[in-house]
Amino acid sequence: MALSTEAESELRNILRAFRAAHSGITVPTGAGKALEAWVLMKLANTVRRRMNRFWRVSLRQGDGSLVLPGSTFTLPSQRSRIQPSSATAPGYVLIEHRTDPVRRFELRGSLQWKGRSGATHEIDISMLPASIGEAIRNNGGGYPHGLPIIGVECKDKGGFGPLDETREALARMYDLVLVTQPISGWSCRIFETNTHTQWGRKSSRYIAFFKKGLFAIVRAGQFQSGAATLAGHYSIGHYGKIYTDPNVISRLQQNFRTTLSRVTNF
């Protein structure tokens, strides 16, 4: 499903607000990628507009450098690990607290994470500590391990989302979450393997961990009632009619801001 004319215009206006290139060719056209880009930039923009007193938000190239005014922000076109540092690698949104240098995060699209099983899981929009992203990028590329701070799945489909959509999201979360120490002496939420960079705290209970963060499925259509029951139990937000009901995207943005404001408790 293509972006509506209104959503495409809004995406281009957000890119313009970040002083990036914003012509029609900057909008992804691949299946689902346009919705992913729109949601990614809506989340970035709500921090820029509503939390600017405390946070800085900038668009970055794949080597971490700032996207210069008028340059293209390279949105990911397919799922990928974090690539080795390169200006041509997919870009990301950097979110930095103005007074606390520890609170720096990368908001990314189509990023693959590696679970406890060794399997990789693509998450359409996810957020990880910048220290983890930098360690991976500067050491040849790779996958973050652990449970993201936020994980949003984008379903650019009409109709009613079946229960299996929510089951699949939950299965990813179960494989990613660190309820045991990944290595003796470690107790963290997210880590990378090359430099053993760690962040956050582990939890001994799955549901307690799922409550700490923002996990969601956004959908052009709606959801079956059984899917809502499962999602509610495991703190997976359902955001249906994402294009047509402005209150839905506003609710997602509000929950993202809330998550960011309490991230020091993670």
C-alpha positions in Angstrom: 0.0 0.0 0.0 1.4 3.4 -1.0 1.5 6.3 1.4 -1.5 8.6 1.1 -0.8 12.0 -0.5 -1.2 13.6 2.9 1.3 11.2 4.6 3.8 11.6 1.8 3.6 15.4 2.0 4.0 15.2 5.8 7.1 13.0 5.4 8.7 15.4 3.0 7.9 18.3 5.3 9.6 16.6 8.2 12.7 16.0 6.1 12.6 19.7 5.2 12.4 20.6 8.9 15.5 18.6 9.4 17.1 20.5 6.5 17.5 17.3 4.5 16.6 16.7 0.8 12.9 16.3 0.5 11.9 15.8 -3.1 9.6 13.0 -4.2 12.4 10.6 -4.9 13.4 10.7 -1.2 10.3 8.8 -0.2 10.8 5.0 -0.2 8.6 3.0 -2.6 9.3 -0.6 -1.5 6.6 -2.7 0.1 6.1 -1.4 3.7 9.2 0.8 3.6 7.2 4.0 3.0 5.1 3.4 6.2 8.3 2.6 8.1 9.9 5.8 6.9 6.9 7.9 7.8 6.6 6.4 11.4 10.4 6.7 11.9 10.4 10.4 11.0 7.2 11.1 12.9 8.9 9.7 16.1 12.0 11.7 15.4 10.0 14.9 14.8 7.9 14.6 18.0 11.1 14.7 20.0 12.4 17.7 18.0 9.1 19.6 18.5 7.9 18.6 21.9 11.1 17.8 23.9 13.5 20.2 22.3 14.3 21.8 25.7 16.0 18.6 26.9 16.9 16.6 23.7 18.7 17.3 20.4 17.7 15.3 17.3 19.8 15.0 14.2 19.9 12.9 11.0 23.1 10.9 10.6 24.9 9.1 7.8 26.1 5.6 8.1 29.5 6.7 9.5 27.9 8.8 12.2 28.5 12.1 10.5 25.8 14.8 10.3 23.6 14.8 7.2 24.4 18.2 5.7 21.7 20.7 4.7 20.2 19.7 1.4 21.8 16.2 1.4 19.8 13.0 1.2 19.0 11.1 4.4 19.6 7.5 3.3 16.6 5.6 4.6 17.1 1.8 4.7 15.6 0.0 1.7 16.0 -3.5 3.1 16.7 -5.3 6.4 20.3 -5.2 7.5 22.7 -5.5 10.3 24.6 -2.3 11.4 27.0 -1.8 8.6 30.7 -1.0 9.0 31.2 2.8 9.3 30.6 4.3 5.9 28.9 7.4 4.6 27.0 5.3 2.1 25.5 2.9 4.7 21.9 3.4 5.8 21.4 6.4 8.0 19.8 6.8 11.4 18.3 9.4 13.8 20.6 10.4 16.7 18.7 11.5 19.8 21.0 13.1 22.5 20.1 14.6 25.9 21.4 18.1 26.2 23.0 17.8 29.6 23.6 14.0 30.1 26.1 12.6 27.6 25.2 9.1 28.6 21.7 9.4 27.2 22.4 9.1 23.5 20.4 6.8 21.3 20.1 5.7 17.7 16.6 5.3 16.2 16.9 3.0 13.2 14.8 1.4 10.5 14.9 -2.2 9.2 17.6 -3.2 11.7 18.3 -6.9 12.5 18.9 -7.9 16.1 20.4 -11.2 17.2 18.5 -13.3 19.7 19.6 -15.8 22.3 19.0 -18.6 19.9 21.5 -17.1 17.4 18.6 -16.3 15.0 18.3 -12.7 13.6 15.1 -10.7 13.8 14.3 -7.7 11.8 12.6 -4.9 13.7 11.1 -2.2 11.4 11.8 0.6 13.8 14.0 0.1 16.9 16.1 2.2 19.3 19.4 1.3 20.8 22.1 3.1 22.9 24.5 5.1 20.7 27.4 3.4 22.5 26.3 0.0 21.2 25.7 1.3 17.6 29.1 3.0 17.6 31.0 0.0 18.9 29.4 -2.2 16.3 29.9 0.3 13.4 33.6 0.9 14.3 34.4 -2.8 14.6 33.4 -4.1 11.3 29.6 -4.1 11.6 27.3 -6.7 13.2 24.2 -7.1 15.2 23.0 -5.7 18.6 22.0 -8.3 21.1 19.2 -7.9 23.7 15.8 -6.3 23.8 15.5 -2.9 22.1 14.4 0.1 24.0 11.6 0.4 21.5 10.5 -2.0 18.8 7.8 -1.1 16.3 6.5 -3.4 13.6 4.9 -1.7 10.5 2.1 -3.5 8.7 1.0 -1.6 5.6 -2.0 -3.8 5.1 -5.8 -3.3 5.2 -8.3 -5.6 6.8 -8.0 -7.0 10.3 -4.6 -8.2 11.5 -4.7 -11.8 12.6 -3.5 -13.2 15.9 -0.4 -14.6 14.2 1.0 -11.1 13.6 1.0 -10.5 17.3 2.4 -14.0 18.0 5.3 -13.3 15.7 6.1 -10.0 17.4 6.0 -11.7 20.8 8.2 -14.6 19.6 10.9 -12.1 18.6 10.7 -10.4 21.9 11.1 -13.7 23.8 14.2 -14.6 21.8 15.8 -11.2 22.3 15.1 -10.5 25.9 18.0 -11.2 28.3 16.5 -12.8 31.4 19.8 -14.6 32.1 23.3 -13.3 32.0 24.6 -13.7 28.4 28.2 -14.1 29.7 29.3 -14.8 33.3 29.4 -11.6 35.3 27.2 -9.6 32.8 23.9 -8.2 33.8 22.6 -6.0 31.0 19.7 -5.3 28.6 21.7 -4.8 25.4 25.2 -5.6 24.4 27.6 -6.0 21.5 30.2 -8.7 21.1 33.4 -7.1 19.7 34.2 -4.8 22.6 31.7 -6.2 25.2 29.9 -2.9 25.4 26.9 -3.2 27.7 23.9 -1.1 28.5 20.9 -1.3 30.9 19.8 -3.9 33.3 18.5 -7.4 32.8 15.2 -8.6 34.2 14.3 -12.0 35.8 10.8 -11.9 34.4 9.7 -11.5 30.8 6.5 -9.5 31.3 8.3 -7.1 33.6 10.9 -6.5 30.9 8.2 -6.0 28.2 6.6 -3.3 30.3 9.9 -1.3 30.2 10.0 0.0 26.7 7.7 0.7 23.8 6.7 -2.4 21.7 4.0 -1.9 19.1 2.5 -3.0 15.9 1.2 -0.2 13.6 -1.2 -1.1 10.9 -3.1 0.5 8.0 -6.1 -1.6 8.9 -7.3 -2.9 12.3 -6.8 -5.9 14.5 -8.8 -9.0 15.4 -10.1 -9.0 19.0 -8.1 -12.1 19.9 -4.9 -10.4 18.8 -5.7 -7.4 21.1 -6.1 -9.8 24.1 -2.7 -11.3 23.6 -1.1 -7.9 22.9 -2.5 -6.4 26.0 -1.2 -9.1 28.3 2.4 -8.7 27.0 2.4 -4.9 26.7 2.5 -4.9 22.9 0.6 -1.8 21.7 -1.8 -2.0 18.8 -2.1 1.1 16.6 -4.6 0.4 13.9 -5.9 2.8 11.2 -2.6 4.5 11.4 -3.2 6.6 8.3 -6.8 7.6 8.8 -7.1 8.3 12.6 -4.8 11.1 13.7 -5.3 10.2 17.3 -3.5 6.9 16.7 -0.2 8.3 15.6 -0.5 10.9 18.3 -0.8 8.2 20.9 2.2 6.4 19.5 4.2 9.6 19.6 3.1 10.3 23.2 4.2 6.8 24.3 7.5 7.3 22.6 8.1 10.5 24.5 7.1 8.8 27.8 9.6 6.0 27.1 12.4 8.4 26.4 11.7 10.4 29.5 12.1 7.4 31.8 14.9 5.6 30.0 17.3 6.1 32.9 15.3 3.4 34.7 16.1 0.8 32.1 
